[in-house]
Amino acid sequence: DAGVIQSPRHEVTEMGQEVTLRCKPISGHDYLFWYRQTMMRGLELLIYFNNNVPIDDSGMPEDRFSAKMPNASFSTLKIQPSEPRDSAVYFCASGPGNSYEQYFGPGTRLTVT
Amino acid sequence: QQQVKQSPQSLIVQKGGISIINCAYENTAFDYFPWYQQFPGKGPALLIAIRPDVSEKKEGRFTISFNKSAKQFSLHIMDSQPGDSATYFCAASSGETSGSRLTFGEGTQLTVNP
């Protein structure tokens, strides 16, 4: 298996622009997680899905952030409009339904200028 | 109560030495305690994990020690190598109330000098 796939790996955008981050989880995994990592706040869980259904979005910073999982093999995290404070590395992780293990993707480094 | 406190923030060890990273938690509902290893530019990777029904788990040079009464667990890296230099995160989960949701510690940056 190729593992969790994220795209793009790097994104540089200007403040106010829309940003879409993409994730393909490991085939057969029931859970999908979106995390944000910064030096100041560490690893923060933004939202997670179980069988494509959002279960907990309490970590989503504000209404500018939205996430979707239209099917078992694809999820997006959208920021609209983006702000410089959104600059961070965003990770997607997936996990099987029969354990607590999570497998992380390589991340997307987002820079908002 | 959902927090996991990790220490130290950074650690420098000589090659061949023992690296020890500690974590403490408050939520007694936590029932799964993994450690993740992250290299620069990569995503965290599951290293080793333990359930509270055992006090120790060993995989190669990596050992988790778990103290349920003290609500603490630690990672020991024996014979530390320069290739172990990375950031280590402890985490915890309580399946009944949060599915597979993990609460992560703040991370420890380990440097192993040759």
Interface residues (C-beta under 8 A of the other chain):
Chain A: V4 Y31 F33 G42 L43 L45 Y48 N50 I55 D56 F91 A93 G95 G97 S99 Y100 E101 Q102 Y103 F104 G105 P106 G107
Chain B: Y32 P34 Y36 G41 K42 G43 P44 A45 L46 A49 F89 S93 G95 S98 G99 S100 R101 L102 T103 F104 G105 E106 G107
